[in-house]
């Protein structure tokens, strides 16, 4: 996980005693609660980082000390006798396991400096720790925490990012220009070669401190931001091609907007125009004063940067600043902290972004250094994590704190498990009125569940019939006015077929996937009264098991499109011709597929249905289907939904990317309204966003997004979340509905109890539960 901000180095000269150590939190009405997770953290805790250390999907906390823990009375006695006990202990590096905050020792052999990052450097699926230390730039390998030296030089800041898009992380470091170092005038980029050795390149920058790596120009390549300039990425060859410097502290006429070199930097889209702005605070030195301000990114217009002041004349010990929506109102607030050596009080504060300007609330008088702003508890509001750094002549403990944000509302969704052990596995969940009583029933695998009208009551489970083991589409197939079901014969990803079944497959010589009959298509004809007549209607030459299905309207007869899990199989079309009794056929519809979900919608508003594959789509011109790209991202799209998110009358596309038990992107693509390129807009990054729903959950006439997390490693931490559309898809507010159910191909929205709002039904992959979440009436 990449860091939120950066850190800056302070040496002991000029530090004073901490006046706020151990002080009570002073919230001033701000919705934060201060918690101490370790009353005796590492000594002189310069380094702070956050990330998932143990792979359970939760964000852990890493703290690194610059000095060893205090000597025991016995060790002090030995030293008086001329011995040096514990001389190999130079700094304590620990991580705290979320949620109970159990403390784990990583190392005592490095004096940790001002910044660390958590990232997987060796592609083994486990996050490692990267740290700047007195002994050099090192990374410690998750497991036995073997240290690896990258560079023996001392640095001040470190960032980890895939700069060239090859899937392998690079390291970016910088020192500072104060306190006798005077070499904060270059950024060093490290890249691993084919032999595993680190190659580097130095990029000149202005003297000072401060470092962030982030995409500033929306070209998908991470750029480098320091004080005064940001360096535009060259793309692929980051060690040899030029990085173009953009001077963001100069106005349109060349006038200086910012004249402070020693900065803490955060980036965010503060004015909601789609481009990241740059937020700066003065980080050095005590007794001097400057502004906290943000510089407005002009984007592609290039009409000059502009400055907006958050707070004037603050003391230059603001060793942390971050832009985040702290109160969930859709705009960016500013979080800050002063170091302990500042004059007078040294608060941790939030500046609320209000119509009349910025209003400060003090969260704590305990001071803070290089805090981390992150949603530590998964409730979709930003919390603060950290400590002070080092207090001169101080012999007491350094508590590790969380300032927990209490903004996130508690919404009492009622969870109903309607089946705790559904037989077989399922690739989809459908909601349709099968018995004609006006209430949507549920279909999953080879079963349907009769809606009891009161969601907490039992949902009777009934079979669709022999052979129909994995329902994929519910529609009036035969035109008789009731809803039938198309299902495949697939029954489990790791299913073990019977000896008889395998013998049949061998004799038939047909299937590519012996023993698991996903290629066989069944119609479960609805006969009314809960009775079904299943029959085999077609067999695909390609199918293993479905990942997407949608009815294609228009033309003669009835057609459903099928997307298979097997890569390279394209799309099939299952068709029923009503002019010929029982005339079913299946065949290749398109060679193009992204092997996951598909949707059918008229994207270009020409009156003809198009097909959405994920980040690509098939445009229907009437006589042909043409492949078009909305995006060519490095990840694989999994689920997609189509709807008008920004209210302009054109259908947009929401995509959740494949990320099994790891963080993945949830984005939406803005329809260019028939002219220009589709624009990618992030909603969130969360574990396995592979269940997706779209609908107006809160009745405010815009579309919200529902996501279920696919976390097989730690299913107890998997969440079901709805993202509230705060207007035109520009900003989103996350709300946790439930935690503890793993989700896969679920998160189906329907008014199950007919009370006028949308409820949610879902299934998972690693369990056989069928769940319903009842909307409390938002």
DOROSE-813318 format. One record per residue (C-alpha): residue number from 0; x, y, z. Coordinates in steps of 0.05 Angstrom, whole numbers. Layout:
DOROSE-813318
  num       x       y       z
  NUM       X       Y       Z
...
***
This chain:
DOROSE-813318
  num       x       y       z
    0       0       0       0
    1      27      67     -19
    2      31     124      32
    3     -16     182      39
    4      37     235      49
    5     110     243      62
    6     155     255     121
    7     210     305     137
    8     272     298     180
    9     287     339     241
   10     351     332     282
   11     356     344     356
   12     383     416     356
   13     326     464     366
   14     278     413     397
   15     246     431     462
   16     208     392     514
   17     138     372     491
   18      86     414     527
   19      28     371     503
   20      54     301     520
   21      -1     261     553
   22     -52     317     544
   23    -126     303     538
   24    -156     305     468
   25    -193     370     455
   26    -243     354     401
   27    -277     422     397
   28    -338     387     370
   29    -300     349     315
   30    -323     277     308
   31    -257     244     328
   32    -240     200     387
   33    -167     194     410
   34    -145     123     427
   35     -78      98     452
   36     -62      30     421
   37       6      24     453
   38      24      67     514
   39      98      50     504
   40     113      52     430
   41     183      50     400
   42     232     101     427
   43     241     163     384
   44     188     141     333
   45     210     178     271
   46     179     129     221
   47     105     114     210
   48      71      72     157
   49       6      36     144
   50     -10     -26     103
   51     -35     -97     105
   52      23    -137     135
   53     -10    -204     147
   54     -54    -207      85
   55    -121    -207     121
   56    -148    -147      83
   57    -142     -99     142
   58     -94     -41     147
   59     -41     -51     200
   60       4       2     231
   61      81       3     228
   62     123      47     274
   63     198      53     271
   64     243      81     326
   65     307     120     315
   66     336     101     382
   67     336      36     422
   68     285      24     476
   69     307      50     543
   70     357       7     580
   71     333     -34     638
   72     361     -23     708
   73     404     -85     699
   74     431     -60     632
   75     448       7     662
   76     486     -27     718
   77     527     -67     668
   78     544      -5     630
   79     570      28     693
   80     616     -32     701
   81     644     -20     631
   82     600     -69     592
   83     555     -49     533
   84     493     -93     535
   85     447     -88     477
   86     494     -47     434
   87     466     -81     371
   88     397     -53     388
   89     395      14     353
   90     322      25     337
   91     258     -15     346
   92     213     -29     286
   93     145     -59     302
   94      78     -70     270
   95      10     -70     303
   96     -41    -121     279
   97    -110     -93     264
   98    -160     -96     298
   99    -134    -117     366
  100     -67     -81     357
  101     -23    -139     379
  102      49    -115     375
  103      99    -153     332
  104     174    -139     330
  105     205    -134     261
  106     276    -112     277
  107     320     -76     327
  108     380     -67     280
  109     363      -3     244
  110     356      69     266
  111     292      85     228
  112     289     155     198
  113     230     196     175
  114     192     153     127
  115     172      81     112
  116     125      49      62
  117      89     -18      60
  118      91     -53      -8
  119     104    -121     -40
  120     174    -114     -69
  121     188    -186     -88
  122     120    -205    -117
  123     107    -261     -67
  124      38    -235     -49
  125      61    -208      19
  126      74    -135      35
  127     145    -118      56
  128     170     -56      93
  129     214      -3      59
  130     250      45     105
  131     301     101     104
  132     349      89     161
  133     416     114     187
  134     445      51     156
  135     416      67      88
  136     354      52      46
  137     331     -19      63
  138     272     -64      52
  139     254    -119     100
  140     224    -182      71
  141     158    -204     100
  142     166    -271     134
  143     230    -273     174
  144     241    -199     158
  145     308    -209     124
  146     337    -140     109
  147     361    -121      40
  148     404     -59      29
  149     386     -18     -32
  150     432      42     -20
  151     478      59      39
  152     463     133      34
  153     418     170      83
  154     352     194      56
  155     293     233      84
  156     233     209      43
  157     215     146       6
  158     156     129     -40
  159     140      63     -75
  160     103      61    -141
  161     101      25    -207
  162     129      82    -248
  163     133      47    -316
  164      71       4    -314
  165     107     -63    -317
  166      76     -89    -253
  167     141     -83    -213
  168     150     -28    -161
  169     203      25    -165
  170     231      65    -106
  171     236     141    -104
  172     277     174     -49
  173     300     243     -29
  174     341     275      27
  175     332     345      55
  176     372     410      51
  177     371     430     124
  178     408     409     187
  179     475     400     154
  180     454     354      97
  181     446     405      41
  182     432     351     -11
  183     357     356     -18
  184     367     380     -90
  185     357     314    -126
  186     308     256    -127
  187     336     186    -136
  188     296     134    -174
  189     312      60    -164
  190     291       5    -212
  191     307     -69    -209
  192     342    -101    -268
  193     334    -172    -293
  194     385    -198    -243
  195     350    -166    -184
  196     401    -110    -174
  197     377     -40    -163
  198     396      11    -216
  199     386      85    -202
  200     381     153    -233
  201     384     223    -201
  202     335     276    -223
  203     350     349    -205
  204     299     387    -163
  205     300     451    -122
  206     333     448     -53
  207     285     431       3
  208     245     372      26
  209     179     338      11
  210     161     281     -37
  211      98     250     -65
  212      90     203    -124
  213      22     208    -157
  214     -10     217    -226
  215     -17     292    -235
  216     -39     296    -308
  217     -86     236    -313
  218     -41     197    -362
  219     -38     136    -316
  220      37     145    -305
  221      57     165    -234
  222      92     233    -231
  223     139     259    -177
  224     118     319    -135
  225     168     359     -93
  226     169     430     -68
  227     165     479    -126
  228     160     430    -184
  229     128     365    -205
  230     164     319    -254
  231     121     291    -309
  232     134     218    -322
  233     165     198    -388
  234     125     134    -388
  235     162      68    -396
  236     237      83    -393
  237     240     120    -327
  238     315     113    -318
  239     335     143    -385
  240     281     187    -414
  241     273     259    -390
  242     224     277    -334
  243     193     344    -353
  244     192     394    -294
  245     127     433    -284
  246     135     494    -240
  247      70     495    -201
  248      89     551    -153
  249      89     604    -208
  250      27     640    -229
  251       3     656    -299
  252      47     718    -302
  253     107     684    -271
  254      95     712    -202
  255     115     667    -144
  256      56     634    -109
  257      95     596     -56
  258     165     611     -29
  259     179     558      24
  260     226     501       8
  261     218     454      67
  262     148     426      59
  263     101     370      74
  264      60     353      13
  265      -8     322       0
  266     -46     318     -65
  267    -121     313     -78
  268    -174     341    -124
  269    -196     397     -78
  270    -238     435    -128
  271    -269     372    -159
  272    -249     387    -231
  273    -217     318    -243
  274    -145     339    -231
  275    -102     332    -169
  276     -84     397    -134
  277     -23     405     -88
  278     -31     420     -14
  279      30     446      23
  280      49     461      94
  281     114     491     122
  282     151     435     157
  283     215     469     180
  284     238     503     226
  285     211     520     295
  286     200     594     308
  287     187     612     235
  288     120     623     202
  289      87     614     134
  290      20     592     105
  291     -16     526      94
  292     -42     531      23
  293     -63     492     -38
  294     -43     504    -110
  295     -98     494    -162
  296     -79     448    -219
  297     -99     482    -285
  298    -104     414    -319
  299     -97     412    -395
  300    -116     485    -403
  301     -48     506    -377
  302     -74     575    -358
  303     -29     580    -296
  304     -31     555    -226
  305     -69     593    -172
  306     -62     593     -96
  307    -115     586     -43
  308     -95     596      30
  309    -122     550      84
  310     -88     582     144
  311     -42     643     145
  312      21     651     185
  313      24     584     220
  314      89     562     253
  315     132     522     206
  316     129     458     246
  317      70     430     209
  318     103     363     197
  319      39     333     170
  320     -17     356     124
  321     -68     316      85
  322    -129     332      44
  323    -188     285      57
  324    -264     288      64
  325    -263     282     139
  326    -337     297     151
  327    -366     260      91
  328    -400     320      60
  329    -367     310      -8
  330    -313     363      -5
  331    -241     361      18
  332    -221     382      88
  333    -149     392     112
  334    -117     352     169
  335     -54     379     201
  336      -7     367     260
  337      48     408     292
  338     111     376     318
  339     126     376     392
  340     183     428     388
  341     137     484     364
  342     123     545     406
  343      67     541     455
  344      11     492     441
  345      24     440     385
  346     -44     414     363
  347     -69     361     316
  348    -124     397     277
  349    -175     392     222
  350    -194     452     179
  351    -266     443     156
  352    -282     464      85
  353    -343     508      95
  354    -380     557      50
  355    -353     616      89
  356    -281     591      90
  357    -237     545     130
  358    -254     532     204
  359    -204     499     250
  360    -221     447     302
  361    -168     420     349
  362    -170     345     356
  363    -113     337     406
  364     -58     375     442
  365     -11     316     439
  366      26     340     376
  367      42     295     317
  368      96     281     266
  369      86     249     198
  370      17     223     215
  371     -19     177     168
  372     -90     193     143
  373    -125     128     126
  374    -190      91     138
  375    -162      45     191
  376    -228      12     210
  377    -261       4     142
  378    -321      49     156
  379    -306      97      99
  380    -283     157     138
  381    -212     180     147
  382    -176     167     212
  383    -108     192     236
  384     -51     148     260
  385      16     165     291
  386      59     193     347
  387     108     248     360
  388     178     237     334
  389     232     252     385
  390     230     297     445
  391     294     327     472
  392     317     303     540
  393     253     261     545
  394     256     196     584
  395     183     176     583
  396     142     132     536
  397     118     150     466
  398      46     128     460
  399      21     105     391
  400     -47     137     378
  401    -107     132     332
  402    -153     191     324
  403    -214     152     303
  404    -264     188     259
  405    -336     179     283
  406    -369     212     223
  407    -393     149     189
  408    -467     140     204
  409    -494      74     231
  410    -547      49     184
  411    -587      -9     211
  412    -592     -55     152
  413    -623    -121     174
  414    -586    -183     150
  415    -626    -245     135
  416    -593    -311     116
  417    -647    -344      73
  418    -605    -406      60
  419    -545    -425     102
  420    -523    -483      58
  421    -548    -479     -13
  422    -529    -544     -50
  423    -476    -534    -103
  424    -439    -472    -125
  425    -468    -414    -165
  426    -441    -362    -212
  427    -499    -314    -206
  428    -559    -291    -166
  429    -623    -269    -200
  430    -684    -232    -173
  431    -749    -241    -212
  432    -822    -254    -196
  433    -828    -328    -213
  434    -896    -343    -182
  435    -934    -281    -205
  436    -949    -254    -135
  437    -916    -186    -148
  438    -856    -200    -103
  439    -787    -215    -132
  440    -763    -285    -117
  441    -690    -305    -117
  442    -654    -356    -161
  443    -584    -383    -147
  444    -550    -445    -174
  445    -603    -498    -187
  446    -653    -469    -138
  447    -705    -416    -130
  448    -729    -384     -65
  449    -802    -363     -58
  450    -808    -293     -29
  451    -847    -297      37
  452    -865    -222      31
  453    -834    -210     100
  454    -759    -215      90
  455    -745    -244     159
  456    -792    -303     147
  457    -768    -368     117
  458    -756    -370      42
  459    -776    -439      16
  460    -722    -469     -28
  461    -745    -509     -89
  462    -705    -541    -146
  463    -708    -519    -219
  464    -702    -591    -240
  465    -653    -643    -265
  466    -593    -616    -303
  467    -608    -543    -290
  468    -555    -532    -237
  469    -531    -460    -249
  470    -582    -408    -267
  471    -555    -352    -311
  472    -616    -315    -339
  473    -689    -307    -318
  474    -735    -282    -373
  475    -800    -298    -409
  476    -765    -342    -459
  477    -826    -375    -492
  478    -870    -313    -491
  479    -925    -342    -448
  480    -924    -287    -397
  481    -885    -319    -340
  482    -811    -320    -324
  483    -770    -380    -346
  484    -698    -395    -327
  485    -638    -411    -371
  486    -586    -451    -333
  487    -523    -489    -348
  488    -505    -558    -322
  489    -445    -532    -284
  490    -445    -550    -211
  491    -378    -531    -179
  492    -311    -503    -198
  493    -274    -560    -163
  494    -330    -611    -170
  495    -312    -684    -176
  496    -357    -719    -227
  497    -382    -789    -217
  498    -351    -848    -253
  499    -413    -854    -296
  500    -410    -781    -315
  501    -337    -786    -335
  502    -351    -848    -376
  503    -406    -812    -413
  504    -359    -754    -428
  505    -306    -801    -454
  506    -355    -837    -499
  507    -387    -774    -526
  508    -319    -745    -545
  509    -351    -676    -539
  510    -332    -635    -478
  511    -270    -593    -469
  512    -284    -593    -395
  513    -299    -666    -377
  514    -345    -682    -321
  515    -371    -612    -308
  516    -426    -594    -355
  517    -423    -519    -360
  518    -427    -523    -435
  519    -496    -554    -432
  520    -553    -504    -434
  521    -621    -520    -403
  522    -688    -485    -406
  523    -726    -491    -341
  524    -796    -476    -367
  525    -842    -444    -316
  526    -906    -485    -312
  527    -936    -444    -255
  528    -949    -464    -184
  529    -875    -474    -170
  530    -869    -529    -223
  531    -815    -531    -276
  532    -800    -571    -338
  533    -724    -572    -350
  534    -696    -596    -416
  535    -629    -592    -451
  536    -635    -543    -509
  537    -562    -533    -533
  538    -490    -550    -521
  539    -433    -500    -530
  540    -366    -521    -559
  541    -332    -469    -516
  542    -366    -463    -449
  543    -335    -481    -382
  544    -376    -438    -335
  545    -410    -371    -346
  546    -385    -305    -319
  547    -437    -262    -353
  548    -503    -268    -388
  549    -553    -217    -416
  550    -614    -218    -460
  551    -603    -184    -528
  552    -667    -150    -550
  553    -688    -138    -621
  554    -690    -183    -682
  555    -732    -245    -691
  556    -740    -291    -632
  557    -705    -291    -566
  558    -629    -287    -555
  559    -584    -289    -495
  560    -509    -274    -497
  561    -461    -315    -455
  562    -392    -297    -431
  563    -349    -356    -410
  564    -296    -360    -356
  565    -246    -393    -404
  566    -200    -342    -435
  567    -203    -334    -510
  568    -271    -366    -520
  569    -307    -303    -542
  570    -382    -294    -534
  571    -436    -345    -550
  572    -508    -329    -570
  573    -563    -377    -550
  574    -623    -365    -596
  575    -695    -389    -599
  576    -732    -379    -664
  577    -807    -376    -650
  578    -823    -390    -723
  579    -796    -460    -716
  580    -819    -504    -658
  581    -761    -520    -612
  582    -711    -488    -660
  583    -655    -473    -611
  584    -585    -459    -634
  585    -521    -435    -602
  586    -461    -405    -637
  587    -405    -355    -635
  588    -431    -284    -629
  589    -364    -249    -625
  590    -291    -269    -618
  591    -283    -211    -569
  592    -293    -222    -495
  593    -261    -201    -430
  594    -282    -268    -400
  595    -324    -237    -345
  596    -389    -199    -338
  597    -428    -168    -396
  598    -485    -118    -401
  599    -531     -98    -457
  600    -548     -24    -465
  601    -553      29    -519
  602    -489      67    -503
  603    -489     112    -565
  604    -565     126    -563
  605    -575     105    -635
  606    -634      60    -618
  607    -594      -4    -624
  608    -569     -46    -565
  609    -494     -48    -554
  610    -455     -98    -511
  611    -410     -78    -453
  612    -354    -127    -439
  613    -320     -88    -383
  614    -272     -35    -407
  615    -289     -50    -479
  616    -355     -51    -516
  617    -385     -77    -580
  618    -419     -22    -620
  619    -480     -44    -659
  620    -484     -10    -727
  621    -542     -51    -750
  622    -503     -95    -797
  623    -440    -108    -756
  624    -410    -105    -686
  625    -348     -62    -678
  626    -301     -68    -618
  627    -289      -3    -582
  628    -246      12    -520
  629    -267      56    -462
  630    -200      43    -429
  631    -139      -3    -433
  632    -120      -9    -359
  633     -69     -58    -332
  634    -120     -96    -291
  635    -176    -142    -313
  636    -248    -118    -309
  637    -294    -165    -272
  638    -365    -139    -258
  639    -399     -82    -296
  640    -464     -43    -291
  641    -493       9    -337
  642    -532      72    -317
  643    -532     148    -321
  644    -489     168    -262
  645    -479     241    -278
  646    -550     257    -300
  647    -533     279    -371
  648    -579     229    -404
  649    -524     184    -430
  650    -510     115    -400
  651    -444     109    -362
  652    -409      45    -341
  653    -387      23    -272
  654    -332     -29    -268
  655    -304     -70    -210
  656    -236    -100    -226
  657    -215    -171    -211
  658    -174    -173    -147
  659    -183    -237    -107
  660    -170    -223     -33
  661    -129    -161     -50
  662    -143     -88     -65
  663    -176     -73    -131
  664    -205     -12    -166
  665    -278       8    -169
  666    -287      61    -223
  667    -339      90    -269
  668    -330     112    -341
  669    -365     175    -363
  670    -399     169    -431
  671    -370     221    -478
  672    -440     233    -506
  673    -420     208    -575
  674    -359     253    -580
  675    -290     242    -550
  676    -260     192    -502
  677    -290     157    -443
  678    -264     186    -378
  679    -244     141    -321
  680    -267     165    -252
  681    -247     129    -188
  682    -299     112    -135
  683    -257      71     -87
  684    -202      19     -80
  685    -225     -40     -39
  686    -213    -114     -30
  687    -241    -154     -88
  688    -297    -109    -116
  689    -327    -168    -153
  690    -400    -161    -134
  691    -434    -100    -162
  692    -502     -67    -162
  693    -529       0    -187
  694    -591      36    -164
  695    -621      93    -124
  696    -615      68     -53
  697    -632     132     -17
  698    -688     159     -60
  699    -653     222     -83
  700    -662     207    -157
  701    -589     192    -174
  702    -555     125    -180
  703    -513      97    -123
  704    -465      38    -126
  705    -465     -25     -83
  706    -403     -69     -77
  707    -389    -134     -42
  708    -318    -154     -26
  709    -289    -220     -51
  710    -241    -236       6
  711    -228    -310      11
  712    -166    -302      54
  713    -203    -265     109
  714    -278    -271      96
  715    -295    -245     165
  716    -268    -178     143
  717    -305    -176      76
  718    -354    -118      71
  719    -418    -101      35
  720    -416     -26      19
  721    -459      25     -15
  722    -428      86     -44
  723    -474     146     -42
  724    -473     189    -105
  725    -464     259     -77
  726    -481     291    -144
  727    -464     276    -217
  728    -414     222    -196
  729    -364     276    -176
  730    -359     252    -104
  731    -379     189     -67
  732    -392     174       6
  733    -381     102      28
  734    -428      68      78
  735    -414      -1     107
  736    -477     -44     106
  737    -447    -107     136
  738    -380    -140     150
  739    -369    -214     153
  740    -397    -243      88
  741    -352    -257      29
  742    -385    -237     -37
  743    -378    -260    -108
  744    -424    -244    -167
  745    -476    -219    -117
  746    -499    -150     -93
  747    -565    -154    -131
  748    -612     -95    -120
  749    -688    -105    -118
  750    -747     -81     -77
  751    -757    -149     -45
  752    -809    -128       6
  753    -846     -79     -39
  754    -838     -22      11
  755    -812      28     -41
  756    -737      22     -30
  757    -683     -24     -57
  758    -659     -83     -16
  759    -596    -124     -31
  760    -588    -199     -42
  761    -519    -231     -47
  762    -480    -296     -51
  763    -407    -314     -45
  764    -356    -362     -74
  765    -324    -390     -11
  766    -390    -406      24
  767    -460    -429       5
  768    -502    -377      41
  769    -555    -336       6
  770    -564    -269      41
  771    -614    -212      40
  772    -599    -143      69
  773    -662    -104      84
  774    -660     -29      69
  775    -677       9     134
  776    -710      64      93
  777    -654     113      75
***
